Amino acid sequence: MSPPPAADAKVLRTAAKERSFDPAYYFYGDDDYLKNEELRRLIDAAIEPATRDFNLEFLRGSEVDATTLGSIASTPPMMAERRAVVVREVNALKKDARAILDAYLDRPAPDALVVLVAPAGVKPDKALLSTTTGIEFAPLSGARIPRWISYYVEHDLHASITSGAVTLLQEAVGTELAQLRVELDKLAAFTGGATIDEIAVSAVVGIRPGETLGDFLDAVARRDAVAAVGMLDTVMQQPKASAVTTVMALAAQTFAIAWAQAARERGSHAGKLTQDLFSLLKESGSVFTGRSWGEFVSTCVREAERWSPAAIDAALDALLEADKTLKDSRVSSDEQVLATLVLLLCSARPGRRAA
């Protein structure tokens, strides 16, 4: 019998809101940051701060023995309706300790909340999935990052943020949630409870609309070499910007434009192209697009007619050569490599509309 399908974090938020928790949760997947965030929210909702010294235990599977685990699991709550036990590295439990855990999960205590956490890179435990509420934490895709930003601002910072500020922040900082949280915390302090807008992002993060990596990529997509080269220095000075990641984003954009251009040749309309390109991104996993998936897809679909198959072939050759050059420390500066690449991409044989 196969284990039930994994739930998502919405299950935890519903449980916290209704204060009705399942006996045991199993956190697994490759995004440890999201695990820790949802664990914090779950504990905040389930255990009163005043009694946490008595009713909250953190254990590590690689360190806890069977006797200790059994004793802690059977301890009743003190001056509270429930207690919580968190076992990190649950995959590292020794055989006898795992036997104690499995026996407990067969008959969990009604006044206890057990959270089992597996680290990134560990295969899901089918036995635990069948005896707990399994929650998978996969890294957020580009399409989900804006929603995460808005949720964090609203529910954790008790503030609001404009859609333009969300886009600008993601383009400036990237998709690393821990870094986004740091910047959002600074933005909330800067605005003092007021709405976080693009002006606030520009002041705190040091980036302005029209100067982001996304704006640079848009300029290359529309074959505007003057605009792209003109903003290159500014883009390269932004947090975590590098020539390598810029080439990665340009490669992803070129492949997507190639796909959209071929689909147009087959008669696909813009609406279907948009839907299919989103599906392609989801299937391909963690592709570095340099901005939100919505912005990426919109640009690739809109600008596909500017590119002919020959121009795309030439662009891919130029990208491959730039990648090789960047790996050779004896060559000219990264900025020079990127400037040359931009000129090659924008001057490759044009498509129909540009002609």
Summary of the structure (lengths in Angstrom):
residues: 355
radius of gyration: 24.9
end to end distance: 61.0
largest distance: 77.2
contacts: 1116
relative contact order: 0.09
helix: 60%
strand: 9%
